[in-house]
Amino acid sequence: AYGNENHNHIICTTCGDVREMKNNDLLTASHLKKIRKFTINYYSMYIYGICSKCSHAKKMELMKIERQNNKEKSKNK
């Protein structure tokens, strides 16, 4: 975290894009969690997944492969 504020990141595992994310629900969940002999002041969280741009690109690539396979099947009939 930068300074003493809560800080969240979402990270695309395909392209590596990192974006900050603000979500007060995460803040509430972290402050409700009790840790024995520990008081939470702030937190930093990293959430990994696939961004919409990469997800769309993957879908388009799969559709292209499917069209090519369908063309090959049509030629072999």
Disulfide bonds with the S-S distance in Angstrom:
none
